[in-house]
Amino acid sequence: MSVLLIYDTKSGVTKDITRLLVNKINHSVTVVSLDEIKTVDLDTFDRIILGAPIYMGYIIKSMRVFVVKHIETLLSKEIHLFTVGADETINLDKYLRLSYPAKLIDRAASKMHLGGEIRLETRRLLNKLIARQVMEEFQKTKQTIASIHHENIAAFAEAFNDTMDKAGDDRYAH
């Protein structure tokens, strides 16, 4: 079975987490950013992993638009969802339900938040100011601002590998 991982990123964090995740998946994965998706035929894939950052309480708009545009195709596939973001107190189900159609979320074989980082150097001025303010608020409450959750990446990969193995499809094992 063929696997496609589609991600979008603003600061590069989702791209970096995608690389970490793919290295833990025991099957061949085609990885494309939303910028490259026009060159890919979704119908040729059996499983699709969607990875996107959360900004201002929502999955990044480009991914939301993509999902709505391709919802019927996505619903015909095995879907796995992951989010990336710096907020350690994230309510994954809430953010997914604010951003994606319920039928996609309910159909997802796995869903997980994989952590994130705040990278000020990649942000525009207004976003940089907002990010600094958020960082200051987190520091006041002594909360962790951001960290990539390597244990969640491993757990997500393991859950994905399990679905592949249960399907008896090891043709793509490394």
C-alpha positions as CSV (number, residue, x, y, z in Angstrom):
1,M,0.0,0.0,0.0
2,S,1.3,3.4,-0.9
3,V,1.6,6.2,1.7
4,L,1.6,10.0,1.2
5,L,2.5,12.5,3.9
6,I,1.3,16.0,3.1
7,Y,2.4,18.8,5.4
8,D,2.4,22.6,5.5
9,T,4.7,24.9,7.5
10,K,5.3,28.5,8.1
11,S,8.5,28.5,10.1
12,G,10.0,25.1,9.1
13,V,9.0,23.3,12.3
14,T,6.4,21.0,10.7
15,K,8.9,20.2,8.0
16,D,11.5,19.2,10.6
17,I,9.0,17.1,12.6
18,T,7.9,15.5,9.3
19,R,11.5,14.4,8.7
20,L,11.8,13.0,12.2
21,L,8.5,11.1,11.8
22,V,9.3,9.6,8.4
23,N,12.6,8.3,9.8
24,K,10.5,6.3,12.3
25,I,8.0,4.9,9.9
26,N,9.0,1.4,8.7
27,H,7.5,1.8,5.2
28,S,8.2,3.9,2.1
29,V,6.5,7.3,2.4
30,T,6.1,10.0,-0.3
31,V,6.5,13.4,1.4
32,V,5.1,16.6,-0.2
33,S,4.5,20.0,1.1
34,L,1.2,21.7,0.1
35,D,3.3,23.9,-2.3
36,E,4.2,20.7,-4.2
37,I,0.8,18.9,-4.0
38,K,-0.4,19.9,-7.5
39,T,2.1,17.4,-8.9
40,V,0.7,14.5,-6.9
41,D,-2.3,12.3,-7.8
42,L,-4.0,11.6,-4.5
43,D,-5.9,8.7,-6.0
44,T,-2.6,6.7,-6.3
45,F,-2.2,6.5,-2.5
46,D,-4.0,4.2,-0.1
47,R,-3.0,6.0,3.1
48,I,-2.5,9.7,3.7
49,I,-0.9,11.4,6.6
50,L,-1.8,15.1,7.1
51,G,0.5,17.3,9.2
52,A,0.0,20.9,9.9
53,P,0.8,23.6,12.5
54,I,-1.7,25.3,14.7
55,Y,-1.8,29.1,14.5
56,M,-4.0,31.3,16.6
57,G,-6.2,28.3,17.6
58,Y,-6.7,26.8,14.1
59,I,-4.9,24.5,11.8
60,I,-3.0,26.6,9.2
61,K,-5.5,27.9,6.7
62,S,-3.8,26.4,3.6
63,M,-4.3,22.9,5.0
64,R,-8.0,23.6,6.0
65,V,-8.6,24.7,2.4
66,F,-6.9,21.7,1.0
67,V,-8.9,19.3,3.2
68,V,-12.2,20.9,2.2
69,K,-11.3,20.8,-1.5
70,H,-10.3,17.1,-1.4
71,I,-12.6,15.8,1.3
72,E,-14.2,13.1,-0.8
73,T,-10.9,11.7,-1.9
74,L,-9.5,11.9,1.6
75,L,-12.5,10.1,3.0
76,S,-11.8,7.2,0.7
77,K,-8.3,6.7,2.2
78,E,-6.9,5.6,5.5
79,I,-6.2,9.0,7.2
80,H,-3.7,9.9,9.9
81,L,-3.5,13.4,11.4
82,F,-0.8,15.2,13.3
83,T,-0.5,18.7,14.5
84,V,2.5,20.8,15.4
85,G,2.5,23.8,17.8
86,A,4.3,25.4,20.7
87,D,1.4,25.3,23.1
88,E,1.9,22.5,25.6
89,T,-1.6,22.7,26.9
90,I,-3.2,21.8,23.6
91,N,-6.6,20.1,23.4
92,L,-6.0,18.2,20.2
93,D,-9.6,17.2,19.6
94,K,-10.8,20.8,20.0
95,Y,-8.3,22.2,17.5
96,L,-9.0,19.4,15.0
97,R,-12.8,20.0,15.3
98,L,-12.4,23.8,14.9
99,S,-10.4,23.2,11.7
100,Y,-11.4,20.0,9.9
101,P,-14.8,18.4,8.9
102,A,-16.0,16.0,11.7
103,K,-16.3,13.1,9.3
104,L,-12.5,13.3,8.5
105,I,-11.6,13.5,12.2
106,D,-13.9,10.6,13.1
107,R,-12.5,8.5,10.3
108,A,-8.8,9.2,11.2
109,A,-6.9,6.0,12.2
110,S,-4.6,8.1,14.4
111,K,-4.4,11.6,15.7
112,M,-1.6,13.2,17.7
113,H,0.1,16.5,18.6
114,L,3.8,16.2,18.1
115,G,5.0,19.4,19.8
116,G,6.7,22.3,18.3
117,E,9.0,25.3,18.6
118,I,8.7,29.0,18.3
119,R,11.2,30.2,15.7
120,L,11.3,34.0,15.8
121,E,13.8,34.3,13.0
122,T,11.4,32.9,10.4
123,R,8.4,35.1,11.4
124,R,7.2,38.4,9.9
125,L,7.2,41.5,12.2
126,L,3.6,41.2,13.4
127,N,3.9,37.5,14.0
128,K,7.2,38.0,15.7
129,L,5.7,40.5,18.1
130,I,2.8,38.2,18.9
131,A,5.1,35.2,19.4
132,R,7.3,37.3,21.8
133,Q,4.2,38.3,23.8
134,V,3.1,34.6,24.0
135,M,6.5,33.6,25.1
136,E,6.4,36.2,27.9
137,E,3.0,35.0,29.1
138,F,4.2,31.4,29.2
139,Q,7.3,32.5,31.2
140,K,5.2,34.3,33.7
141,T,3.3,31.1,34.4
142,K,6.5,29.0,34.3
143,Q,5.0,26.8,31.6
144,T,7.2,25.2,29.0
145,I,7.0,27.3,25.8
146,A,7.7,24.7,23.3
147,S,9.4,21.4,22.7
148,I,9.3,18.8,20.0
149,H,7.7,15.7,21.5
150,H,10.0,12.9,20.4
151,E,8.0,10.4,22.4
152,N,4.8,11.4,20.6
153,I,6.6,11.2,17.2
154,A,7.7,7.7,18.1
155,A,4.2,6.8,19.3
156,F,2.5,8.2,16.2
157,A,5.0,6.3,14.0
158,E,4.4,3.1,16.0
159,A,0.6,3.4,15.7
160,F,1.0,4.0,11.9
161,N,3.4,1.1,11.6
162,D,0.9,-1.1,13.5
163,T,-1.9,-0.2,11.0
164,M,0.3,-1.1,8.1
165,D,1.4,-4.4,9.7
166,K,-2.2,-5.4,10.6
167,A,-3.0,-4.9,7.0
168,G,-0.4,-7.5,6.2
169,D,1.4,-5.1,3.9
170,D,5.2,-5.2,4.5
171,R,6.2,-4.7,0.9
172,Y,7.5,-1.3,1.8
173,A,9.4,-2.2,4.9
174,H,13.0,-0.8,5.0
